């Protein structure tokens, strides 16, 4: 019989399952097979070993048509005489194809299924790696734009908070990929990591919009202002949310009102103090301005009289109001 008379290979030549240690086994199919019923113990053992050997061949599900190799795969090593006694039973079901290799139809069927799953897994992993790389590039661009605007965030700022701070800058054509709009309504958290799912997060406090983001603060401020005009409800108090962002408006105010203050250092002290105490305030930008006024006053007093800097742990000045 020539190669042209033999059937085509049962598995494509590129099917490679090496490194995949698990081969599916249909236990009912094996139990009811002619091999299990008619073969001797040595034949059955050799057949199972040949199935396992074919799983990690290329193409998967095939074996070379070479007696020495078949004997070794079947557990007989170089003992060709013992191998030939069980050869017919051990190779039951295998057929020789036009590429010169032996294929078992059942193992070939399982190999093709496993190959499709491996390709799908590789594609998903490749897409995830591309997404992570794109996110790393986005973070670099957003950190750079925020630094140029005077906002220095910690390197480990969550991507969600970083996107919110970057969106507050309202820069056109930034080249940063958006994962969906972040809308704060006070009723639910709309966005999720893999898309928008409305209604998720019911009963939880909604995310706090970055300070100075007027487009996000306005919906929450209108009902609060109405409540205050009637005197029915005071402005809610909240603990300091990190990262604390200095807006352009705050930087302009500090340039005029607290020109001698090291803003980065004092803001760091401000955040450390208030996160340490855990106290809640109704207006954190106002509290920040009071802190910077106090720091400016201390610098001026030291310049005039050489008096030591007053204790920043004394917070009674916070309740003195916020004259703009």
N, C-alpha and C positions, 0 to 999 in steps of 0.2 A: 504494500500500500504506500503510495507516494504522499508527499506533504499536501498536494492539491486535493487528495481524496479525504483528508482529515478535516474535522470540524474546526471552525474558527475558535480562538481562545475564548474561554468563558468569562474572563475578566480583562478589562483594558490594561495595557502594558504599564501605565503610570500609577496604578493602584498600589500604594505603598503604606502598609499598616505597621511598619517597624516602630517600636517604642510603645505600641498599644498592647498591653499585656493581657487584656481580657477578650476572650473569644466566646460569643454567645453559643449556648448549647440547648437545643430543643430536646428536653429530657424524654418527653413522650415519643417523639420521632425516633430517638435512638433506641428506646426500650422496645418499640414495636418493629424495628428494622430487621431485615434478613440477617444482617451482620450479628446482631445480638442473639438472634435465635439459633443460627446455624454455625457460627464461627467458634473455633476453640478459644480457650483462654489466652494462649499466646498470640493467636491471630487478632483477637479483639484488642489486646493491649497494644500490639504493634500498629493497628489501624488508628487508634486514638492518638498515639504519639505522632503518626504521620499527619493527621489533621492539624495537630498543634504546630508541627514544623511548617506546614504549608501556610499558616496564618501570617507568619513573619517573613515569607518569601516575597520576591518581586517578580511578577505580579502576585498579590496576596491570593491564597487559595490554590496555589500551584506547587508542583515539585519537579525537580530535574529528573529526566528519565535516565538515571545512572545508578547501576546496582550498588556500587560502593556507598554513594551518598544516601540512597534509600535505606540500606542496611544500618548505617549510622543513625539516621533520623528515627528508625524504628527501634533503636535500643540494642542492636546487635553488634555495633562497632565494626570490626573487620571480619567477623564470623559470617562470611557469605554463605557457607553451607547451611547454617541454622536459619539464616534469613530466607533462603530459597524454599525452605519447608513451609513457611507461613506467608510467602509472598502473595499468592493468589488471594487468600482470605484478607490479608492486610490492605491490599489495594482494591478491595471490592468497592465499586462505585466510581473509581478514578477513570478518566478517559484521556487518551492522548490527543492533543490538538495540533494544529498546523504549525505552531511555533516550536514543536518538539517537546513541550512540557506536559505533565500530567495534571489534570484538574479534577477536583471533586465538586459536582454540581451544588451540593448543599453548602459546603464551605465557601464556594464562590459566591453564592447568593448572599450569605451573611457578610462576606468581605465587601461586596458592592454597597450594601446598606451602611456598613461601618465607614466606608470611604466617604460617602455623602455626608455623614455626620461630622467627620473630621474636617471636610472642606467648609462646612457651615460654621464650625467652631473657629477655624482659622480666619474666616471672613469677619466674624463678630469681633474677634480679638484685634484684628487689624483696624477695624472701624473704631473700636474703643481707644486704641493707641493714638489714632489720628485725632480723635476728639480731645484726648488729654493734652496732646501737643498743641492743638489749637487753643485750648484753654490756657496753657502756660504762656503762649504768645500774647493772648489777650490780657493776661494779668500784667505782663511786662509793660504793655502799652498803657494800661490804665494807671498803674503805679507812676509811670513817667508823667502822664498828663496831670495827675493829682499833685505831684511834687511841684510841677510848674505853676499850679494854681495856689500853692502854699499849704497844701494838705499832705502831711507825712503820716502814712498809716503803717502799722507794724507789718513785717513781712508775712506773718501768718494770718493776716486778715482773711476770713472766709470769702470765697468768691462771690457769694450772694451779696454780702455787705459791701464788697469792693465795687460790684456793678451798680449798686444803689448810689454809692458816693460818686461814681463816675457819671451816672445818668444825671445827677444834680448839676454837673458842669454844663450840660446842654451843648455839647460840642458837635457840630455837623460833620458827617462823613468821617467818623473816628476810626472805622475799620474794625471795630470790636464787635464780635458776634453776640447778639442778644439771645437769651434763652426765654424770651417772653416778657411782657410788661409786668412790673411789680406795682400793684395798686393797693393802697392802704385805705380801707373803708371803715374799719372799726367793727366789721361783722365776721369776716372770715379771711383766711390766708388763701389767696387765689392760686398762686403759682406753686409748682412742685418741680423736682429735679428734672423730670422727663416730660414736661408739658404742663398745661393748665388744667387743673381739676377743681372746678368751683365747688365751694361748700366744705372742702377739706379743712380740718383744723378748727371746727366749731367748738366754742367754749374756751379756746386758747387766746391769749393776748396777741393781737396782730403785731407784725414786725414794725418797729419804730422807723419812720422815714429819717434820712440824714438831716441833720440840723441845717437850716438855710434852704432846704428844698421846698420853695413856696408852692410849686405845683402839687406836691403831695400833702403839704400841711393845711392848705386852704379848706378842703372838705371837712377836716376834723375841727378847724377853728370856728367855723360859722355857728354850729350848734352851741359850742362852748360860750361864744360871745353872747348869744341870745339868752343862755341860761344866766350869765352874770348880770345882764341888764335887768332881769326880773328879780335877781337876788335869791334864786331858788337853789342854785348849786354852785359851789366853788370850783375853780379850775383844778383838775385832778393832779395829784402829786405822783411822781414816778422816780425810781432810782436812776442813777446815771447809767446810760447805755453806752457801751464801748463797741467800736471805736468812736471817740468823741471828735467830731469834725469841726474845724474852724472854717466858717464860710467866708466868702469874700467880704460880706458886710461886716463880719466880726473883725477881720483883719484891718479893714479900713478904719473901723472905730478905734482899734488898739493903736494904730499909727498916729491918730490924733490925740487920744486920751491917755495912752500909756506908752509913749515913745521910748522910754528908757528900759522897758521890761523885756527880758528875754522870753519871748512868747512860748517857744518850744519847751524850755525848762519849767516855766511856771505852769504851763498847761499839763505837763507831766505830773508836777506836784499836785495840781488841782485834781487830776483823775485818780492818782494814788490815794489822796486823802478821802475823796467822796466814795470811791469804791470800797475803801477800807471801813468807813463808817456805815455804809449801806443805807444812809438816810435818803429820803425821797424829797424832791423839790418840784414845784409846779412849773418853773421856767429856768432850765439849765443855762441857756445863753445869758440870762440876766445874772445868775449866780456867778458865771464865769467873768462877766464884766466887773462885778463887785470885787472878785478876787484880784483881777488885774489892776483895778483902782487902788486896792490896798497895797499891792506890790509897788505901784508907782509912788504912792505916798511914802512908803518906807524908804525908797531910793532917794526921794527928795529930802526927807528928814535927815538921812545919813549925810547927804551932801551939804546940808546947812549947818548941822550941829555935831555931826559925828556920832549921833546917838545910835545905839545898837538896834538892829532890826527887831520889830515886835514879833510876838509869838503867833505863827500862822494857825496854831491849834485853837486860838481864841476865835470862835465863829460867831460871836454875838453881833459882829458888824453885818452879817448876812441879812439880818432882819431890819436893817436900817432903810430899806427901800432901794429902788433902782432908778435914780434920776438920770435920764439920757442926756 
